[in-house]
């Protein structure tokens, strides 16, 4: 939604236009936005055409109500601001489910990892990882996570090899309990690996390409 239309919509909402009809002139709205009457009239026309508001014309003023479409636009804006102010406690990733290479099952079956997962996360992970592909720009959020710090899964050595340390962050996938795992030495990827006590694909009835929301909960400082 264009910023100037969103601003006009917010002004209407602040005047009581959510689930209520207000009476106002384009001149009055222009004063609220510190713009011209012609510009305010154009904004109202655009909002009306896009069905974000419903208008009825009187002699001097208009009766305006925000529609469900307009309300959803305001809710989306609120949700984005809420994410900004929630960053100290949680971070939201939105992506799509993708299949992995099968390596996750090998690592999550290692007793050295399982014991530490049980101790720090209070659950035994279902074998394998649930993979979520995010957009490249969202990798910045992964940097944020590593800077904040998570639960440390220490490296360990078996007869055959050494397994590296991992950072874990309690999380939920579409509301179902889990945790994301970030290898300490890996590069930032567009794939988030999630472990869970549940077989997430079955529990959520998800297939490749389906939208996924991963909410990561940060530890309190």
C-alpha positions as CSV (number, residue, x, y, z in Angstrom):
1,X,0.0,0.0,0.0
2,X,1.3,3.4,-0.9
3,X,2.6,5.3,2.2
4,X,0.5,8.4,1.6
5,X,-2.7,6.3,1.3
6,X,-1.8,4.4,4.5
7,X,-1.3,7.8,6.3
8,X,-4.7,9.0,5.2
9,X,-6.2,5.7,6.3
10,X,-4.6,6.1,9.7
11,X,-6.0,9.6,10.1
12,X,-9.5,8.3,9.3
13,X,-9.1,5.5,11.8
14,X,-7.9,7.9,14.5
15,X,-11.0,10.0,13.9
16,X,-13.1,6.9,14.7
17,X,-13.6,5.4,11.2
18,X,-13.0,1.8,12.3
19,X,-16.4,0.1,12.5
20,X,-17.9,3.5,12.7
21,X,-18.9,6.2,10.3
22,X,-17.3,9.6,10.5
23,X,-18.4,12.9,9.0
24,X,-15.5,14.9,7.6
25,X,-14.6,17.2,4.7
26,X,-11.6,16.8,2.4
27,X,-10.5,20.3,3.7
28,X,-10.5,19.0,7.3
29,X,-8.5,15.9,6.3
30,X,-6.1,18.1,4.3
31,X,-5.4,20.1,7.5
32,X,-4.7,16.9,9.4
33,X,-2.2,15.8,6.7
34,X,-0.8,19.3,6.2
35,X,-1.5,19.1,2.5
36,X,-3.8,20.7,-0.1
37,X,-7.6,20.0,-0.4
38,X,-7.0,18.7,-3.9
39,X,-4.4,16.2,-2.7
40,X,-6.6,15.0,0.1
41,X,-9.5,14.6,-2.3
42,X,-7.3,12.5,-4.6
43,X,-6.2,10.3,-1.7
44,X,-9.8,9.7,-0.7
45,X,-10.7,8.8,-4.3
46,X,-7.8,6.3,-4.5
47,X,-8.8,4.7,-1.2
48,X,-12.4,4.5,-2.4
49,X,-11.5,2.9,-5.7
50,X,-9.3,0.3,-4.0
51,X,-12.2,-0.4,-1.6
52,X,-10.3,0.6,1.5
53,X,-13.1,3.0,2.5
54,X,-16.8,3.4,1.8
55,X,-18.0,7.0,1.1
56,X,-21.4,8.7,1.1
57,X,-21.5,12.3,0.0
58,X,-23.4,15.0,1.9
59,X,-23.9,18.7,1.2
60,X,-20.6,19.8,2.8
61,X,-19.1,16.7,4.3
62,X,-18.6,13.1,3.5
63,X,-19.6,10.1,5.6
64,X,-16.6,7.7,5.6
65,X,-16.2,4.2,7.0
66,X,-13.1,2.0,6.8
67,X,-13.9,-1.3,5.0
68,X,-12.6,-4.8,5.9
69,X,-9.9,-4.3,3.3
70,X,-8.8,-1.1,5.0
71,X,-8.9,-2.7,8.4
72,X,-6.7,-5.5,7.2
73,X,-4.2,-3.0,5.8
74,X,-4.0,-1.3,9.2
75,X,-3.6,-4.6,10.9
76,X,-0.7,-5.5,8.6
77,X,1.0,-2.1,9.5
78,X,0.4,-2.8,13.2
79,X,1.9,-6.2,12.9
80,X,5.1,-4.9,11.3
81,X,5.5,-2.3,14.0
82,X,4.9,-4.9,16.6
83,X,7.7,-7.0,15.2
84,X,10.1,-4.1,15.4
85,X,9.4,-3.5,19.1
86,X,9.3,-7.3,19.9
87,X,12.8,-7.8,18.5
88,X,14.3,-7.9,22.0
89,X,12.2,-11.0,22.8
90,X,11.3,-12.7,19.5
91,X,12.1,-12.7,15.8
92,X,9.8,-13.8,13.1
93,X,10.9,-15.5,9.9
94,X,8.5,-16.2,7.0
95,X,9.4,-18.6,4.3
96,X,8.5,-21.8,2.6
97,X,9.0,-25.5,3.4
98,X,11.8,-27.2,1.4
99,X,13.3,-30.6,1.4
100,X,16.9,-31.1,2.7
101,X,19.6,-33.5,1.7
102,X,18.9,-35.9,4.5
103,X,22.0,-34.9,6.6
104,X,19.8,-33.6,9.4
105,X,18.8,-37.1,10.4
106,X,22.4,-38.1,10.7
107,X,23.3,-35.2,13.0
108,X,20.1,-35.3,15.2
109,X,20.7,-39.0,15.8
110,X,24.1,-38.4,17.4
111,X,24.0,-39.1,21.2
112,X,26.3,-36.2,21.9
113,X,23.7,-33.8,20.4
114,X,20.7,-35.6,21.7
115,X,21.8,-35.4,25.3
116,X,22.5,-31.7,25.1
117,X,19.2,-31.0,23.3
118,X,17.4,-32.9,26.1
119,X,19.2,-30.9,28.8
120,X,18.8,-27.4,27.2
121,X,15.6,-27.7,25.3
122,X,13.8,-30.2,27.4
123,X,12.8,-32.4,24.5
124,X,14.2,-35.2,22.3
125,X,14.2,-34.1,18.7
126,X,12.4,-36.2,16.1
127,X,15.1,-37.5,13.7
128,X,15.9,-35.1,11.0
129,X,15.4,-31.3,10.5
130,X,12.5,-29.4,9.1
131,X,13.9,-26.9,6.5
132,X,12.5,-23.5,5.8
133,X,13.8,-21.3,2.9
134,X,13.8,-17.6,3.6
135,X,14.5,-14.7,1.3
136,X,18.2,-13.5,1.1
137,X,17.3,-10.2,2.9
138,X,16.1,-12.1,6.0
139,X,19.6,-13.4,6.6
140,X,20.1,-10.2,8.5
141,X,17.8,-11.6,11.1
142,X,20.2,-14.6,11.5
143,X,23.0,-12.2,12.1
144,X,20.8,-10.6,14.8
145,X,20.3,-14.0,16.4
146,X,24.0,-14.8,16.5
147,X,24.8,-11.4,18.0
148,X,22.2,-11.9,20.7
149,X,23.4,-15.5,21.5
150,X,21.4,-18.6,22.0
151,X,21.8,-21.9,23.9
152,X,25.2,-23.3,23.3
153,X,25.5,-26.9,22.2
154,X,29.1,-27.8,22.7
155,X,31.3,-29.7,20.3
156,X,32.1,-33.3,21.0
157,X,34.3,-36.0,19.6
158,X,33.5,-39.6,18.7
159,X,35.9,-42.3,17.5
160,X,35.5,-41.2,13.9
161,X,35.2,-37.4,14.0
162,X,34.5,-34.2,15.8
163,X,31.0,-32.6,15.7
164,X,31.0,-28.8,15.9
165,X,29.2,-26.5,18.3
166,X,25.7,-25.3,17.6
167,X,23.6,-22.4,18.7
168,X,19.9,-23.3,19.5
169,X,17.0,-20.9,19.9
170,X,13.6,-22.1,21.2
171,X,11.1,-21.5,18.5
172,X,7.7,-22.4,17.1
173,X,6.7,-23.4,13.6
174,X,3.2,-22.4,12.7
175,X,2.6,-22.5,16.5
176,X,4.1,-25.9,17.1
177,X,7.1,-26.3,19.5
178,X,10.6,-26.6,18.2
179,X,14.0,-24.9,18.0
180,X,16.2,-23.6,15.2
181,X,19.8,-24.7,15.1
182,X,22.7,-22.6,13.7
183,X,26.1,-24.2,13.4
184,X,28.7,-21.9,14.8
185,X,31.1,-22.1,11.9
186,X,28.5,-22.0,9.0
187,X,28.0,-19.2,6.6
188,X,24.6,-17.4,6.7
189,X,22.2,-19.4,4.5
190,X,18.7,-18.9,3.2
191,X,17.8,-22.2,4.8
192,X,16.7,-22.4,8.4
193,X,16.9,-25.8,10.1
194,X,14.4,-26.6,12.7
195,X,14.3,-29.5,15.2
196,X,11.2,-30.4,17.1
197,X,9.8,-33.2,19.3
198,X,7.2,-33.7,16.6
199,X,7.4,-34.8,13.0
200,X,6.5,-31.3,11.7
201,X,5.6,-32.2,8.1
202,X,3.0,-34.7,9.4
203,X,1.9,-32.6,12.4
204,X,1.3,-29.5,10.3
205,X,0.3,-31.3,7.0
206,X,2.9,-29.3,5.2
207,X,4.5,-30.1,1.8
208,X,7.3,-28.4,-0.1
209,X,6.4,-24.8,-1.1
210,X,3.9,-24.3,1.6
211,X,4.2,-21.0,3.6
212,X,5.8,-21.3,7.0
213,X,6.2,-18.9,9.9
214,X,9.0,-19.6,12.4
215,X,8.8,-17.5,15.6
216,X,12.2,-17.5,17.4
217,X,12.2,-16.7,21.1
218,X,15.3,-14.9,22.4
219,X,16.7,-15.3,25.9
220,X,16.2,-12.4,28.3
221,X,19.4,-10.4,29.0
